[in-house]
């Protein structure tokens, strides 16, 4: 090979290297060639939205739907624990959620996702109220015709602060700094789920519902006038015989007086002041020597523990030490009357003619037509007599021949029999009436005022024993025949109910809801012969502590199963066993 040939081949290699380098730079975007291929469009990012639909108990099988500001939407079904998941575009927010199961329809709003991939949106009664507070209209109305521009993080924070500040103290403490929409929880009766249970209990005590609260809030009301009245303090101290002032938050009290219960030991009427925000009551002398008492204002949410001191009293020397020396009159101590007599006063008038000055029953028997309660009759022939009945909700006196009747002016509900002036002792066998006023019905005028004590059969039994402060309202125990289970389908769940009834009408009802054969919810309800009831609910696969269902032995065992105070002044402890078929 000649030198000239070598030179020419080397020059060619240099030229080829230069061309290759130029092409490489052009492929990396360094050139000006407008004909280069455009990259494939990226797949739009999506957000996984998940949450829990619950009212305390999970909304198992609820239809859950989302609708978002970008027009996207989705729907799914909540699982047995109320959990659900949907996917929406990352640019979809804000979004609104709805969970519907039978007559329960709840809503929530979420302004933005937590991060680039996930978002949490619970749908509960609290989120429904929160959306109503934010929107200034009912949550259902806002969901059906949304104004997405109103759903901002700042607006949601403001609405939550307003709602949190108006909750009863115990509920606000449980909520803490949590956001009901985004807090992680399970429908197992603990934590935030317990708060939902307590909120429903508060609505029930106030005689209202979530729908009523939401409707009033949407009309410009504030939560202070919608949620139950509640005591601000959790613990107080007071002296026997001295006045005690209680501060009330939430719904203002409407009357001039309010009945205050000091446990089961005593009750006293307090004066209402400060626009329904304060109740002042004198601590009854009957509490002398009692160190601590659980105080409750009837119709007000929550209670307060009061530490009591008893001032020293100079009793002097000599003199008559027997009999009643004045002050608080002696009580009958629950002694069973032979038959009992009520003194009748007031200004009653009606088709019955002259009203007797006293009511002396010839018999006491359970109510008819399946109503739970008792009735006292002045004659063994019901159609010829005056009768007086209590079913736990209403006190009624009827003259059977003419139909003339008087009754309590409203449904009394748990605990309000005491407000009406009725004291019950189903262990001792007596019912005492103190200035119980029954108002006219359609055929009568005036009112009927009753004072005195009537006998009532004592509730006893060996199969199931009742203990606890509430036993005077139900008796010492009961016997009942074996109860068959009645199955009721509820969507994808089946509720099995056993009902035991004593000869006097006391009932124990155990309902167990199962999904796919697994226990999902348990409800235990006990109702006395007078219609006063106790209730305990447990969510999840675990039965209430102390309750055992023994299918092989065909029994339900109760080992000090507790039921909370229902407003009558004490809870119950159940011990024993009842048979099932």
ROLO-709591 format. One line per field, with one value per residue (C-alpha): x, y, z; residue in three letters. Coordinates in pm, 1 decimal. Example, Ala and Ser with C-alpha at 12.3 -4.5 7.8 and 13.67 -1.06 7.14 Angstrom:
! ROLO-709591
xx [1230.0,1367.0]
yy [-450.0,-106.0]
zz [780.0,714.0]
type [ALA,SER]
END
This chain:
! ROLO-709591
xx [0.0,138.7,159.0,-98.9,-350.5,-300.7,-359.7,-684.5,-823.5,-741.1,-923.4,-1228.2,-1235.8,-1228.6,-1515.0,-1726.6,-1667.5,-1776.4,-2101.2,-2184.8,-2124.7,-2347.2,-2628.2,-2595.8,-2629.3,-2931.4,-3101.6,-3049.4,-3231.4,-2920.3,-3019.9,-3291.3,-3474.7,-3854.0,-3940.2,-3824.5,-4094.5,-4301.9,-4301.3,-4614.7,-4865.2,-4832.4,-5113.4,-5310.0,-5231.2,-5506.9,-5581.6,-5708.0,-5982.7,-6074.5,-6263.5,-6517.0,-6895.9,-7026.9,-7272.8,-7089.4,-7188.5,-7044.5,-7275.9,-7214.8,-7337.7,-7394.7,-7395.6,-7103.1,-7068.5,-6827.6,-6872.5,-6591.7,-6530.4,-6380.8,-6700.1,-6563.3,-6763.3,-6765.9,-6961.2,-6896.3,-7031.8,-6896.9,-6772.5,-6881.8,-6668.4,-6795.6,-6473.0,-6470.2,-6224.4,-6264.7,-6020.1,-6047.1,-5814.9,-5561.0,-5709.7,-6063.0,-6075.9,-6268.2,-6492.0,-6818.7,-6912.1,-7241.6,-7315.2,-7671.7,-7814.6,-8193.1,-8310.3,-7957.9,-7800.2,-7476.0,-7233.9,-6880.8,-6659.5,-6284.9,-6103.0,-5780.9,-5593.5,-5343.5,-5063.0,-5002.7,-5152.8,-5409.1,-5692.5,-5907.2,-6277.4,-6489.3,-6867.6,-7036.0,-7295.1,-7015.8,-6896.8,-7258.6,-7293.5,-6956.3,-7062.9,-7387.8,-7188.3,-6952.6,-7218.9,-7488.2,-7749.1,-7839.9,-7568.8,-7804.9,-7904.3,-7541.2,-7445.8,-7731.9,-7647.8,-7284.3,-7097.1,-6743.9,-6588.0,-6719.1,-6521.3,-6177.5,-5932.6,-5971.9,-6353.0,-6342.2,-6107.4,-6335.7,-6646.6,-6471.7,-6362.5,-6721.1,-6862.7,-6596.6,-6651.2,-7022.0,-6995.6,-7059.8,-6736.3,-6692.3,-6748.8,-6516.8,-6246.8,-6284.6,-6266.7,-5959.8,-5770.2,-5897.5,-6071.8,-6382.2,-6332.6,-5971.1,-5915.2,-5821.2,-6042.5,-6232.4,-6598.7,-6514.5,-6665.9,-6337.2,-6172.5,-6350.4,-6612.2,-6704.1,-6749.9,-7007.5,-7193.4,-7186.5,-7311.2,-7613.1,-7678.1,-7664.3,-7919.5,-8148.0,-8130.3,-8210.0,-8510.8,-8367.0,-8215.7,-7929.5,-8180.2,-8341.2,-8003.3,-7888.0,-8208.2,-8192.4,-7821.5,-7892.2,-8148.0,-7887.2,-7901.1,-7592.4,-7484.1,-7522.1,-7898.0,-7910.0,-7693.4,-7811.1,-7781.8,-7480.0,-7298.7,-6968.6,-6802.7,-6689.1,-6636.1,-6762.7,-6767.4,-7059.6,-7193.6,-7511.2,-7786.1,-7607.5,-7680.3,-7487.2,-7475.6,-7437.5,-7330.8,-7517.7,-7385.9,-7551.4,-7927.4,-8055.3,-8310.9,-8655.9,-8837.7,-8806.5,-8708.5,-8522.2,-8519.5,-8174.7,-8102.4,-7835.1,-7778.9,-8069.1,-8062.5,-8246.8,-8385.1,-8448.3,-8591.2,-8340.6,-8401.6,-8298.2,-8125.2,-7887.1,-8105.9,-8123.8,-7747.6,-7743.0,-7925.7,-7897.4,-8010.4,-7981.7,-7807.0,-8072.6,-8027.6,-8095.2,-7738.1,-7582.2,-7285.0,-7265.1,-6908.3,-6968.6,-7275.2,-7334.7,-7542.6,-7755.9,-7991.5,-8287.1,-8299.0,-7933.9,-7659.0,-7391.1,-7343.8,-7103.9,-6939.5,-6998.0,-6777.4,-6996.9,-6917.0,-7167.2,-7149.8,-7148.5,-7487.6,-7536.0,-7816.8,-7824.4,-7906.8,-8224.7,-8561.8,-8765.7,-8539.0,-8815.5,-9027.0,-8968.1,-8803.9,-8876.6,-8689.4,-8698.2,-9003.0,-8942.8,-8969.5,-9144.0,-8811.0,-8963.6,-9203.9,-9469.6,-9819.2,-10106.4,-10301.9,-10222.6,-10426.8,-10377.5,-10524.4,-10684.8,-10693.9,-10683.9,-10981.5,-11091.7,-11420.8,-11573.5,-11846.9,-11769.2,-11954.4,-11815.0,-11455.4,-11367.0,-11125.9,-10908.4,-10809.4,-10791.7,-10723.4,-10870.8,-10607.8,-10292.3,-10224.9,-10018.6,-10143.6,-10346.6,-10297.4,-9933.3,-9828.1,-9556.6,-9651.8,-9901.7,-10250.4,-10430.0,-10807.8,-11072.0,-11298.0,-11247.2,-11468.9,-11250.1,-11534.3,-11688.3,-11382.1,-11136.0,-10786.5,-10440.8,-10158.7,-9787.7,-9605.2,-9273.9,-9374.9,-9717.0,-9913.4,-10287.5,-10601.8,-10924.3,-11287.9,-11385.8,-11767.5,-11753.7,-11412.0,-11310.7,-10932.3,-10633.2,-10270.6,-9919.4,-9886.2,-9596.2,-9406.6,-9195.2,-8907.7,-8636.5,-8570.0,-8859.6,-9096.3,-8893.7,-8940.3,-9314.3,-9293.9,-9300.6,-9063.5,-9050.5,-8933.8,-8990.9,-8776.0,-8988.3,-9313.8,-9425.8,-9477.6,-9492.5,-9664.5,-9564.2,-9771.6,-9806.3,-10016.2,-10217.8,-10366.0,-10701.5,-10782.0,-11037.7,-11340.4,-11224.3,-11108.8,-10876.7,-10611.6,-10569.8,-10310.1,-10208.4,-10025.3,-9965.2,-9827.9,-9963.4,-9855.2,-9704.9,-9600.9,-9231.3,-9022.9,-8824.7,-8666.6,-8368.4,-8268.3,-8135.9,-8042.3,-8045.9,-7798.2,-7673.2,-7826.2,-8102.3,-8249.8,-8525.7,-8672.3,-8675.2,-8663.1,-8422.8,-8444.8,-8661.3,-8751.9,-8865.3,-8932.5,-8676.7,-8669.2,-8664.2,-8436.8,-8613.3,-8405.3,-8452.0,-8259.1,-8100.5,-7933.0,-7638.3,-7671.4,-7903.2,-8016.8,-8115.3,-8329.4,-8412.6,-8678.4,-8740.7,-9047.1,-9127.0,-9480.9,-9484.0,-9375.9,-9003.8,-8819.6,-8462.6,-8395.0,-8066.9,-8007.9,-7697.5,-7630.4,-7408.7,-7255.8,-7139.5,-7185.0,-6951.5,-7084.8,-7092.1,-7309.1,-7468.6,-7749.4,-7876.0,-8191.8,-8365.3,-8708.9,-8889.0,-9254.8,-9316.8,-9156.9,-8830.1,-8535.6,-8158.2,-7955.9,-7604.7,-7460.4,-7129.9,-6987.8,-6751.7,-6702.0,-6672.7,-6982.0,-7020.9,-6794.3,-6946.6,-7201.0,-7160.7,-7379.5,-7358.6,-7538.5,-7458.2,-7610.7,-7885.3,-7821.7,-7711.4,-7493.9,-7458.8,-7154.0,-7202.0,-7293.3,-7322.6,-7578.5,-7518.8,-7737.3,-8042.5,-8123.8,-8321.2,-8031.8,-7830.6,-7710.8,-7768.0,-7552.7,-7696.1,-7589.5,-7732.1,-7848.2,-8151.4,-8246.9,-8275.0,-8452.3]
yy [0.0,341.4,641.2,829.2,545.2,540.3,913.9,890.1,606.0,800.3,1108.9,895.4,761.4,1115.5,1223.3,918.6,986.5,1346.8,1243.9,988.2,1242.1,1493.6,1241.3,1152.3,1515.9,1558.8,1258.0,1413.9,1732.2,1930.0,1986.2,2194.0,1914.8,1979.1,1635.6,1445.1,1207.0,1350.9,1149.6,938.1,1124.1,1039.7,847.9,1092.8,1043.0,894.6,909.1,614.9,748.6,524.2,561.7,423.3,455.6,423.3,556.8,388.1,54.4,5.3,73.1,-274.5,-300.4,74.7,219.3,464.5,721.9,1005.6,1309.6,1555.9,1905.3,1782.9,1590.3,1249.9,1012.5,658.5,415.4,103.0,-97.5,-78.9,-407.7,-571.4,-327.9,-22.4,15.7,129.4,240.1,432.6,585.8,937.6,1156.4,1354.3,1675.4,1579.9,1753.6,1881.6,1574.5,1492.6,1152.5,984.5,658.1,523.6,221.4,193.4,521.7,627.4,871.3,1045.6,1279.5,1419.0,1664.4,1661.2,1965.6,1789.3,1460.1,1391.9,1320.2,1231.9,884.1,854.9,1037.9,954.5,1037.3,895.9,928.9,953.9,1162.5,1402.6,1451.4,1508.7,1785.5,1925.1,1952.1,2123.3,2370.6,2439.0,2467.2,2658.1,2414.9,2051.8,1807.0,1611.4,1929.4,2032.3,1688.5,1688.8,2041.6,2100.9,2432.1,2299.4,2645.3,2651.9,2339.0,2471.5,2360.1,2692.5,2673.2,2314.7,2409.1,2696.0,2476.1,2207.8,2461.7,2589.7,2239.2,2122.8,2422.1,2342.1,1971.0,1853.8,1863.6,1486.3,1450.1,1739.8,1584.2,1252.2,1424.9,1624.5,1756.1,1482.0,1571.7,1347.4,1326.9,1209.0,1037.8,670.9,446.2,118.1,56.5,-142.6,73.0,238.8,575.2,783.0,510.8,546.2,917.7,838.4,612.3,888.1,1146.3,930.1,883.5,1260.7,1311.3,1051.9,1213.6,1553.2,1412.9,1505.5,1333.5,1395.9,1499.3,1755.8,1892.8,1921.1,2090.4,2350.1,2410.2,2464.3,2731.6,2943.5,2789.6,2723.6,2399.8,2556.4,2548.3,2212.5,1966.7,1852.7,2069.4,1951.6,2018.5,2200.7,2062.1,1702.0,1725.6,1961.8,1997.1,2112.8,2121.2,1950.1,2204.5,2472.7,2599.1,2457.8,2636.7,2431.8,2586.2,2455.8,2463.3,2359.2,2393.3,2645.7,2517.6,2656.7,2631.0,2825.8,2512.2,2187.9,1864.1,1761.3,1398.5,1322.5,958.4,747.0,896.5,1223.6,1470.9,1843.2,2119.2,2382.5,2733.1,2814.3,3146.1,3319.5,3253.3,2882.1,2852.1,2800.2,2584.9,2654.0,2381.1,2327.8,2001.0,1793.1,1723.7,1356.3,1337.6,1405.0,1173.9,1078.0,1146.1,1150.8,1149.2,1137.4,1443.4,1476.8,1749.9,1580.3,1652.6,1762.8,1557.9,1409.8,1399.5,1536.9,1376.0,1591.7,1556.8,1637.7,1770.6,1766.3,2068.0,1986.3,2040.9,2135.4,1903.4,2033.0,1813.6,1681.6,1736.3,1497.8,1275.0,1075.2,1142.6,1378.7,1703.4,1895.2,1946.7,1658.8,1439.3,1070.9,837.1,504.5,330.0,111.4,-65.7,-247.5,-110.3,-352.6,-217.4,150.0,465.5,783.4,1115.7,1289.5,1667.7,1930.7,2062.0,1770.4,1772.6,1552.1,1299.4,1082.8,1299.0,1348.6,1235.7,1038.8,1206.6,897.1,615.2,271.5,-9.8,-356.6,-511.1,-446.5,-630.0,-605.3,-377.6,-521.4,-501.7,-599.8,-277.0,-314.6,-169.3,-205.2,-81.4,-42.6,-100.2,3.7,-282.7,-642.4,-565.8,-347.1,-183.2,-50.5,103.3,385.4,270.7,419.0,289.5,344.8,202.9,385.1,644.3,769.5,787.0,760.5,757.3,648.5,618.2,314.4,361.0,714.8,731.4,1030.2,1036.9,1230.0,1163.0,1298.8,1580.8,1428.3,1106.9,1076.6,859.3,701.4,890.9,1131.1,929.4,1075.4,1422.9,1361.8,1272.8,891.2,683.0,309.6,19.4,-312.6,-485.5,-363.5,-358.5,5.1,300.3,642.1,943.1,1294.5,1574.9,1380.7,1596.7,1441.5,1681.2,1670.2,1472.2,1550.3,1468.4,1624.6,1956.0,2061.2,1830.5,1540.7,1558.5,1233.1,1180.5,855.3,504.0,204.5,-156.6,-340.7,-706.9,-750.7,-876.8,-1183.0,-1488.0,-1720.3,-1769.5,-1416.0,-1182.7,-802.1,-593.9,-238.5,96.4,56.2,-262.7,-76.7,2.4,-360.4,-595.6,-851.7,-1112.9,-1295.9,-1636.6,-1697.0,-1979.9,-2073.4,-1823.6,-1918.3,-1725.7,-1515.4,-1437.1,-1107.4,-1039.1,-690.4,-651.0,-890.4,-944.5,-1157.7,-1047.5,-1323.8,-1209.5,-1397.8,-1249.7,-1368.7,-1236.6,-1286.4,-1337.5,-970.6,-843.4,-784.3,-852.2,-935.5,-907.3,-1025.6,-945.5,-1068.5,-951.7,-1172.5,-1116.7,-1429.6,-1622.2,-1390.5,-1177.3,-810.5,-642.4,-736.6,-554.4,-635.9,-463.5,-506.5,-357.6,-354.8,-433.3,-56.2,-9.3,147.5,17.2,-31.3,-84.3,-197.4,-228.3,-384.3,-364.9,-624.9,-996.4,-980.4,-1017.4,-779.7,-873.4,-1149.5,-1260.1,-1616.8,-1789.1,-2167.3,-2325.4,-2680.1,-2626.7,-2407.7,-2127.3,-1766.6,-1702.3,-1365.9,-1313.2,-965.6,-821.3,-445.8,-212.3,163.5,409.0,491.1,813.9,647.0,683.3,364.9,85.1,-289.6,-598.5,-925.2,-1264.6,-1608.3,-1797.2,-1800.0,-2089.6,-2079.4,-2316.8]
zz [0.0,-95.9,137.8,-67.7,-29.3,343.0,357.6,160.0,381.6,703.7,574.2,496.8,853.0,995.2,769.0,871.7,1242.4,1198.5,1025.1,1293.6,1571.3,1395.8,1367.1,1733.9,1836.8,1610.8,1774.5,2118.8,2019.0,1937.2,1575.0,1406.4,1224.0,1271.5,1135.7,1454.1,1598.4,1897.5,2225.5,2309.5,2536.0,2908.4,3079.5,3301.5,3671.2,3888.5,4259.2,4465.1,4692.0,4985.7,5309.6,5552.7,5543.0,5898.7,6153.2,6438.1,6288.5,5938.0,5645.1,5505.2,5146.7,5110.7,4758.8,4749.7,4472.0,4390.4,4169.0,4103.9,3970.6,3639.6,3560.7,3650.5,3870.0,4001.0,4214.6,4419.8,4714.8,5069.8,5212.2,5538.9,5740.0,5551.3,5351.1,4988.3,4716.1,4388.6,4139.2,3990.4,3778.9,3979.1,3841.2,3947.4,4287.5,4470.6,4496.6,4677.7,4818.3,4902.3,5088.3,5080.2,5259.9,5299.3,5458.0,5560.9,5312.8,5413.0,5236.4,5248.8,5060.4,4995.7,4856.3,4755.8,4772.8,5049.8,4802.4,4438.2,4462.5,4744.9,4917.5,5222.5,5233.3,5515.7,5485.2,5826.4,6012.8,6115.0,5756.0,5652.0,5913.3,5811.7,5447.8,5552.3,5765.4,5474.1,5203.4,5392.8,5261.5,5320.7,5225.7,5002.7,4816.9,4769.5,4637.0,4386.5,4262.3,4358.6,4372.3,4362.4,4398.0,4757.8,4849.5,4939.2,5205.2,5387.5,5383.9,5509.0,5794.9,5897.7,5890.8,6097.6,6360.8,6387.7,6421.8,6669.7,6899.0,6932.5,7012.2,7369.8,7567.6,7579.9,7204.8,7122.5,7341.1,7157.4,6818.5,6922.2,6620.8,6387.8,6064.8,6032.3,5654.7,5656.1,5992.8,5965.6,6180.1,6182.5,6261.8,6574.4,6850.2,6947.4,6878.5,6615.0,6573.2,6942.1,6875.4,6606.1,6852.0,7114.4,6863.1,6783.1,7154.5,7198.6,6921.3,7079.4,7422.4,7271.5,7087.0,6746.4,6442.8,6203.8,5935.6,6166.1,6272.6,5912.7,5798.8,6076.5,6014.8,5645.5,5733.9,5905.3,6251.6,6457.6,6613.3,6958.5,6913.7,6740.3,6930.3,7273.0,7579.7,7774.1,8096.8,8057.1,8369.9,8413.6,8790.1,9060.4,9436.8,9650.5,10005.7,10116.9,10175.7,9968.8,9615.7,9320.7,8983.1,8665.1,8333.6,8027.3,7670.4,7345.2,7319.8,7578.0,7829.0,7760.4,8094.0,8418.4,8611.8,8544.4,8743.0,8869.1,8962.4,9223.7,9127.9,9248.5,9598.0,9544.2,9293.9,9321.6,9105.3,8992.5,8863.1,8506.0,8434.7,8192.3,7891.0,7957.6,8008.6,8385.9,8640.2,9012.4,9251.0,9626.0,9711.3,9896.8,10267.0,10193.7,10059.2,10399.6,10444.3,10075.2,9949.7,9573.6,9352.7,8976.9,8888.7,8579.2,8466.0,8304.1,7932.5,7927.8,7765.7,7990.5,8364.8,8621.4,8923.0,9231.1,9538.9,9840.1,10184.2,10468.4,10703.7,11075.2,11239.5,11605.6,11709.9,12071.0,12369.9,12520.0,12363.9,12159.2,11950.1,11786.9,11481.7,11193.4,11302.8,10983.9,10656.1,10411.8,10475.6,10537.7,10242.3,10232.8,10174.3,9902.7,10143.5,9943.2,9998.0,10060.2,9763.4,9767.7,9735.9,9537.5,9644.2,9346.9,9309.6,9039.0,8843.0,8624.6,8441.7,8176.1,8092.3,8395.3,8646.2,8994.6,9033.3,9347.9,9586.4,9591.2,9359.2,9524.8,9278.5,9310.5,9082.8,8884.2,8559.3,8240.1,7966.7,7683.1,7303.0,7334.7,7506.2,7765.2,8102.8,8384.8,8462.6,8796.5,8791.3,9044.8,8937.8,8836.8,8536.3,8315.8,8125.7,8448.1,8608.3,8633.8,8540.5,8559.3,8338.4,8282.4,7981.8,8021.6,7764.0,7871.0,8196.0,8129.7,8344.0,8173.6,8284.7,8077.9,8070.6,7928.0,7768.6,7976.6,7991.6,8122.1,8031.3,8039.2,7790.1,7593.5,7544.8,7856.0,7741.3,7954.4,8274.3,8235.6,8456.7,8741.6,8596.9,8601.8,8972.5,8953.5,9168.2,9099.2,9317.5,9140.8,9403.4,9693.9,9494.3,9497.1,9265.9,9429.3,9270.4,9380.0,9228.0,8901.4,8668.7,8386.9,8132.7,7958.5,7646.9,7378.1,7596.0,7925.2,8068.2,8346.2,8488.6,8726.9,9007.6,9181.9,9512.1,9697.6,9654.8,9464.9,9494.2,9201.3,9180.7,9247.3,8955.8,9068.0,8909.6,8931.2,8565.8,8524.5,8811.9,8787.5,8984.4,8966.5,9054.5,8795.8,8946.8,9133.2,8791.3,8677.1,8978.7,9118.8,8842.4,8589.8,8452.4,8094.8,7852.5,7587.4,7301.2,6934.5,6698.3,6434.7,6123.6,5939.0,5611.6,5595.1,5258.1,5256.7,5632.7,5847.6,6192.9,6437.9,6730.1,7052.5,7282.6,7640.6,7827.9,8196.0,8329.0,8438.8,8098.3,8151.1,7825.5,7724.0,7349.7,7196.1,6827.5,6644.2,6286.6,6070.8,5728.4,5554.0,5878.3,6075.6,6360.8,6258.9,6523.7,6857.5,7033.5,7382.7,7504.7,7840.6,7903.5,8238.2,8297.4,8301.0,7959.8,8078.5,7876.9,7870.6,7552.7,7466.9,7115.6,7010.5,6658.5,6515.3,6564.7,6944.7,7164.5,7461.5,7753.4,7966.0,7702.6,7571.8,7314.0,7370.4,7074.7,7188.0,7532.9,7385.2,7633.1,7638.2,7944.2,8114.7,8338.5,8486.1,8147.1,8193.4,8038.6,8076.8,8266.2,8055.6,8237.2,8517.9,8757.7,8712.7,8488.9,8509.9,8559.3,8423.0,8560.6,8480.0,8171.7,7941.6,7715.2,7336.7,7102.0]
type [UNK,UNK,UNK,UNK,UNK,UNK,UNK,UNK,UNK,UNK,UNK,UNK,UNK,UNK,UNK,UNK,UNK,UNK,UNK,UNK,UNK,UNK,UNK,UNK,UNK,UNK,UNK,UNK,UNK,UNK,UNK,UNK,UNK,UNK,UNK,UNK,UNK,UNK,UNK,UNK,UNK,UNK,UNK,UNK,UNK,UNK,UNK,UNK,UNK,UNK,UNK,UNK,UNK,UNK,UNK,UNK,UNK,UNK,UNK,UNK,UNK,UNK,UNK,UNK,UNK,UNK,UNK,UNK,UNK,UNK,UNK,UNK,UNK,UNK,UNK,UNK,UNK,UNK,UNK,UNK,UNK,UNK,UNK,UNK,UNK,UNK,UNK,UNK,UNK,UNK,UNK,UNK,UNK,UNK,UNK,UNK,UNK,UNK,UNK,UNK,UNK,UNK,UNK,UNK,UNK,UNK,UNK,UNK,UNK,UNK,UNK,UNK,UNK,UNK,UNK,UNK,UNK,UNK,UNK,UNK,UNK,UNK,UNK,UNK,UNK,UNK,UNK,UNK,UNK,UNK,UNK,UNK,UNK,UNK,UNK,UNK,UNK,UNK,UNK,UNK,UNK,UNK,UNK,UNK,UNK,UNK,UNK,UNK,UNK,UNK,UNK,UNK,UNK,UNK,UNK,UNK,UNK,UNK,UNK,UNK,UNK,UNK,UNK,UNK,UNK,UNK,UNK,UNK,UNK,UNK,UNK,UNK,UNK,UNK,UNK,UNK,UNK,UNK,UNK,UNK,UNK,UNK,UNK,UNK,UNK,UNK,UNK,UNK,UNK,UNK,UNK,UNK,UNK,UNK,UNK,UNK,UNK,UNK,UNK,UNK,UNK,UNK,UNK,UNK,UNK,UNK,UNK,UNK,UNK,UNK,UNK,UNK,UNK,UNK,UNK,UNK,UNK,UNK,UNK,UNK,UNK,UNK,UNK,UNK,UNK,UNK,UNK,UNK,UNK,UNK,UNK,UNK,UNK,UNK,UNK,UNK,UNK,UNK,UNK,UNK,UNK,UNK,UNK,UNK,UNK,UNK,UNK,UNK,UNK,UNK,UNK,UNK,UNK,UNK,UNK,UNK,UNK,UNK,UNK,UNK,UNK,UNK,UNK,UNK,UNK,UNK,UNK,UNK,UNK,UNK,UNK,UNK,UNK,UNK,UNK,UNK,UNK,UNK,UNK,UNK,UNK,UNK,UNK,UNK,UNK,UNK,UNK,UNK,UNK,UNK,UNK,UNK,UNK,UNK,UNK,UNK,UNK,UNK,UNK,UNK,UNK,UNK,UNK,UNK,UNK,UNK,UNK,UNK,UNK,UNK,UNK,UNK,UNK,UNK,UNK,UNK,UNK,UNK,UNK,UNK,UNK,UNK,UNK,UNK,UNK,UNK,UNK,UNK,UNK,UNK,UNK,UNK,UNK,UNK,UNK,UNK,UNK,UNK,UNK,UNK,UNK,UNK,UNK,UNK,UNK,UNK,UNK,UNK,UNK,UNK,UNK,UNK,UNK,UNK,UNK,UNK,UNK,UNK,UNK,UNK,UNK,UNK,UNK,UNK,UNK,UNK,UNK,UNK,UNK,UNK,UNK,UNK,UNK,UNK,UNK,UNK,UNK,UNK,UNK,UNK,UNK,UNK,UNK,UNK,UNK,UNK,UNK,UNK,UNK,UNK,UNK,UNK,UNK,UNK,UNK,UNK,UNK,UNK,UNK,UNK,UNK,UNK,UNK,UNK,UNK,UNK,UNK,UNK,UNK,UNK,UNK,UNK,UNK,UNK,UNK,UNK,UNK,UNK,UNK,UNK,UNK,UNK,UNK,UNK,UNK,UNK,UNK,UNK,UNK,UNK,UNK,UNK,UNK,UNK,UNK,UNK,UNK,UNK,UNK,UNK,UNK,UNK,UNK,UNK,UNK,UNK,UNK,UNK,UNK,UNK,UNK,UNK,UNK,UNK,UNK,UNK,UNK,UNK,UNK,UNK,UNK,UNK,UNK,UNK,UNK,UNK,UNK,UNK,UNK,UNK,UNK,UNK,UNK,UNK,UNK,UNK,UNK,UNK,UNK,UNK,UNK,UNK,UNK,UNK,UNK,UNK,UNK,UNK,UNK,UNK,UNK,UNK,UNK,UNK,UNK,UNK,UNK,UNK,UNK,UNK,UNK,UNK,UNK,UNK,UNK,UNK,UNK,UNK,UNK,UNK,UNK,UNK,UNK,UNK,UNK,UNK,UNK,UNK,UNK,UNK,UNK,UNK,UNK,UNK,UNK,UNK,UNK,UNK,UNK,UNK,UNK,UNK,UNK,UNK,UNK,UNK,UNK,UNK,UNK,UNK,UNK,UNK,UNK,UNK,UNK,UNK,UNK,UNK,UNK,UNK,UNK,UNK,UNK,UNK,UNK,UNK,UNK,UNK,UNK,UNK,UNK,UNK,UNK,UNK,UNK,UNK,UNK,UNK,UNK,UNK,UNK,UNK,UNK,UNK,UNK,UNK,UNK,UNK,UNK,UNK,UNK]
END
